[in-house]
Amino acid sequence: MSDKKYFYDQLDADIKAILLAQIRNLWTHHSTSLEGNSLSLGETDFILQEGLTIQGKPLKDHNEVYGHAKAIERIYGLLHGSQITHQDLFRLHETVLTERITDIDQPVGKWKVQSNFTTYVDENNKQVWREYPSPRYIDTLMMQWLGRLNTFLAMALDRQAAANAYADLHLSFVTIHPFFDGNGRMARLLANLPVLNAGFPPIVVPQEDRYQYKQCLSDFQNTVENLPDLNYLTNLPDNDHKQHFVNLCKGYWSQTIALLDQAYAMQQKRADDLK
């Protein structure tokens, strides 16, 4: 993967640094906000740029921002290594989850050991429980998931194929739900590896689209038969809900592509000024 070309390669060092900071701030703000973080984009930028805290904001929110920003660094680092392993995922999980509670039932940097659940409102307007795959299947499922990830990383992907890879990895990861917590942030980080490896900026799910995004994930998971006993990724459906998510993801590219366009405009302005 080390000989790949990345979206920032043609930029001068200072312009590249600004762009990567902008993307880090955007990615961190939106991904943590989707999980309830109260910090604005401006506050996230200030914290990461200045290393200072915002008065009146929870320490937990600050730590989540720092953890996610560090996790982005790890994602870029993984692009220059060999195949991604479960140990890479464990280290990333330890980086993302900055709030450490010593609890054998809630391990950080390891697969979940207890069943995990969520709730949703079904088509009959009733609140219903959803149970994710049993812990006994997680190691097998994640071996399959890592195989799929590494296959995508070995392929030359155009823009459509990169969006498909992101959607596939994202949907399957959150459907497996391999950790007791942090699965959404992990999915939004890891699913971007093939996108970055193919030379595109990351896909960032905007917190303003939280309802549609979460609903799309839930609608897809509702189509998985006997989800608690899922043990083969090939049993996940390839259906209209998945295609809808692919289309959403293509739209979610707009903010980072706009930042990339601005950076190259600055690069061109610099070149024009030297003429």
C-alpha positions in Angstrom: 0.0 0.0 0.0 3.0 2.3 0.5 3.4 3.1 -3.2 -0.2 4.5 -3.5 -0.9 8.1 -4.3 -3.0 10.0 -1.8 -5.3 13.0 -2.2 -2.8 15.4 -0.6 0.4 14.3 -2.5 0.6 17.2 -4.9 0.2 19.9 -2.3 3.0 22.0 -0.8 3.8 21.0 2.8 2.2 24.0 4.4 -1.0 23.7 2.4 -1.1 20.0 3.0 -0.8 20.5 6.7 -3.7 23.0 6.7 -5.9 20.7 4.7 -5.2 17.7 6.9 -6.0 19.7 10.0 -9.3 20.9 8.4 -10.3 17.4 7.5 -9.3 16.1 11.0 -11.4 18.8 12.6 -14.4 18.1 10.4 -14.2 14.3 10.6 -13.7 14.5 14.4 -16.5 17.0 15.0 -19.1 15.2 13.0 -18.3 11.6 14.1 -18.3 12.5 17.8 -21.4 14.7 17.4 -23.3 11.7 15.9 -22.7 10.0 19.3 -23.8 13.0 21.4 -20.7 15.1 21.8 -21.7 18.7 22.5 -18.6 20.5 21.0 -19.2 22.6 17.9 -16.8 22.5 14.9 -15.3 25.8 16.0 -14.7 24.5 19.5 -13.3 21.3 18.1 -10.9 23.3 15.9 -9.8 25.4 18.9 -9.2 22.4 21.2 -7.1 20.5 18.6 -5.2 23.6 17.4 -4.6 25.3 20.8 -4.6 22.3 23.2 -7.0 24.2 25.5 -10.3 23.4 27.0 -13.7 25.2 26.5 -15.2 26.5 29.7 -18.5 24.8 30.6 -18.0 21.8 28.3 -17.7 18.3 29.7 -14.2 16.8 30.1 -15.6 13.7 28.4 -16.4 15.6 25.3 -12.8 17.0 25.1 -11.3 13.6 25.6 -13.5 12.1 22.8 -12.2 14.8 20.4 -8.6 14.2 21.3 -9.1 10.4 21.0 -10.8 10.6 17.6 -8.1 13.0 16.3 -5.4 10.6 17.4 -7.3 7.7 15.8 -7.3 9.6 12.5 -3.5 9.7 12.7 -3.5 5.9 13.2 -5.8 5.5 10.2 -3.3 7.4 8.0 -0.5 5.3 9.4 -2.2 2.0 8.6 -2.2 3.0 4.9 1.6 2.6 4.9 1.7 -0.8 6.5 0.9 -4.4 5.4 -2.4 -6.1 5.9 -4.7 -4.8 8.6 -5.0 -7.2 11.6 -7.3 -7.5 14.6 -4.5 -6.1 16.7 -4.7 -2.9 14.6 -8.4 -2.7 15.3 -7.8 -3.3 19.1 -5.2 -0.5 19.2 -7.6 1.8 17.3 -10.4 1.0 19.7 -8.1 1.9 22.7 -7.4 5.2 21.0 -11.1 6.0 20.3 -12.4 5.1 23.8 -10.6 7.5 26.0 -13.0 6.9 28.9 -11.5 3.8 30.5 -13.6 1.9 33.0 -12.0 -1.1 34.6 -14.8 -3.7 33.9 -14.2 -7.1 32.5 -17.7 -7.0 30.9 -16.8 -3.8 29.0 -13.3 -4.5 27.6 -11.4 -1.8 25.7 -9.2 -3.1 22.9 -10.9 -6.5 22.8 -14.1 -7.9 21.3 -17.2 -7.7 23.3 -17.9 -10.4 25.9 -21.6 -9.7 26.5 -24.5 -9.4 24.1 -25.3 -5.9 23.1 -28.6 -4.3 22.2 -30.3 -1.3 20.8 -34.0 -0.3 20.4 -35.9 1.1 17.4 -39.4 2.0 16.4 -40.8 -0.5 13.9 -43.4 0.0 11.1 -46.2 -0.5 13.6 -44.9 2.4 15.7 -43.8 0.0 18.4 -40.5 0.1 20.3 -38.6 -3.0 19.6 -35.3 -4.5 20.8 -32.5 -5.4 18.4 -29.8 -7.9 19.5 -26.5 -7.8 17.6 -24.5 -11.0 16.8 -23.6 -13.1 19.8 -20.1 -12.6 21.3 -19.3 -16.3 20.3 -19.5 -15.4 16.6 -17.5 -12.1 16.8 -14.0 -13.5 16.2 -15.2 -15.5 13.1 -17.2 -12.6 11.7 -14.3 -10.1 12.2 -11.8 -12.4 10.5 -14.2 -12.4 7.5 -14.6 -8.6 7.8 -10.8 -8.1 7.9 -10.4 -10.3 4.9 -12.9 -8.2 3.0 -11.2 -5.0 4.1 -7.8 -6.2 3.0 -9.2 -7.4 -0.3 -10.5 -3.8 -1.0 -7.1 -2.4 0.0 -5.5 -4.6 -2.6 -7.8 -3.4 -5.4 -7.6 -0.3 -7.6 -10.9 1.5 -6.9 -12.5 4.2 -8.9 -14.8 6.7 -7.1 -18.0 4.5 -7.4 -16.1 1.4 -6.2 -14.6 3.3 -3.3 -18.1 4.4 -2.2 -19.3 0.9 -2.5 -16.4 -0.4 -0.4 -17.0 2.2 2.2 -20.7 1.4 2.4 -20.1 -2.3 2.5 -17.5 -2.1 5.3 -19.4 0.4 7.3 -22.7 -1.5 7.2 -21.2 -4.8 8.0 -19.1 -3.5 10.8 -22.0 -1.8 12.6 -24.2 -4.8 12.0 -21.6 -7.1 13.6 -21.2 -4.6 16.5 -18.0 -6.3 17.7 -17.2 -3.9 20.6 -19.2 -3.1 23.7 -19.0 0.7 22.7 -17.5 2.9 20.0 -18.7 0.8 17.0 -20.0 3.8 15.1 -16.8 5.8 15.4 -14.8 2.8 14.6 -16.9 2.0 11.5 -16.6 5.6 10.2 -12.8 5.5 10.6 -12.0 2.0 9.3 -14.4 2.1 6.3 -12.4 5.0 5.0 -9.2 3.0 4.6 -10.0 1.8 1.1 -11.3 5.3 0.2 -8.0 6.9 1.3 -6.0 4.1 -0.2 -7.7 4.8 -3.6 -6.6 8.4 -3.5 -9.8 10.1 -2.3 -10.4 12.2 0.7 -12.5 10.5 3.5 -16.2 10.2 3.5 -17.5 12.1 6.5 -21.1 11.5 7.7 -22.5 14.9 8.7 -24.2 15.2 12.1 -27.0 17.2 10.5 -28.0 14.0 8.7 -28.0 12.0 11.9 -31.6 10.8 11.6 -31.5 9.7 8.0 -28.1 8.0 8.6 -29.2 6.1 11.7 -32.5 5.2 10.1 -30.8 3.8 7.0 -28.5 1.6 9.2 -31.5 0.4 11.2 -33.6 -0.3 8.1 -30.7 -2.4 6.7 -30.3 -4.4 9.9 -34.0 -5.1 10.0 -33.6 -7.1 6.8 -31.0 -9.4 8.4 -32.6 -12.7 9.3 -31.8 -14.0 12.9 -29.2 -11.3 13.5 -28.0 -12.6 16.9 -26.9 -15.9 15.2 -25.2 -14.3 12.2 -21.9 -16.0 11.6 -21.2 -15.5 7.9 -20.9 -12.1 6.3 -22.2 -13.6 3.1 -25.6 -13.9 4.8 -25.9 -10.1 4.9 -28.4 -8.9 2.2 -27.4 -6.9 -0.9 -30.6 -5.0 -1.2 -32.2 -1.6 -1.8 -31.4 -0.4 1.8 -27.7 -1.1 1.1 -27.8 0.8 -2.2 -29.6 3.7 -0.5 -26.7 3.8 2.0 -24.2 3.8 -0.9 -26.0 6.8 -2.4 -26.0 8.6 0.9 -22.2 8.0 1.3 -21.5 9.5 -2.1 -23.3 12.7 -1.0 -21.4 12.6 2.3 -18.2 13.2 0.3 -19.1 16.8 -0.5 -17.6 18.5 2.5 -14.1 17.0 2.3 -14.1 17.4 -1.5 -14.9 21.1 -1.1 -11.9 21.4 1.3 -9.7 19.6 -1.1 -10.8 21.9 -4.0 -10.0 25.0 -1.8 -6.6 23.6 -1.0 -5.7 23.1 -4.7 -7.1 26.6 -5.5 -4.6 28.0 -2.9 -1.9 25.9 -4.5 -2.8 27.3 -7.9 -2.9 30.9 -6.6 0.6 30.4 -5.2 1.8 29.2 -8.6 0.1 32.1 -10.4 1.6 34.6 -8.1 5.1 33.3 -9.0 4.6 33.9 -12.7 
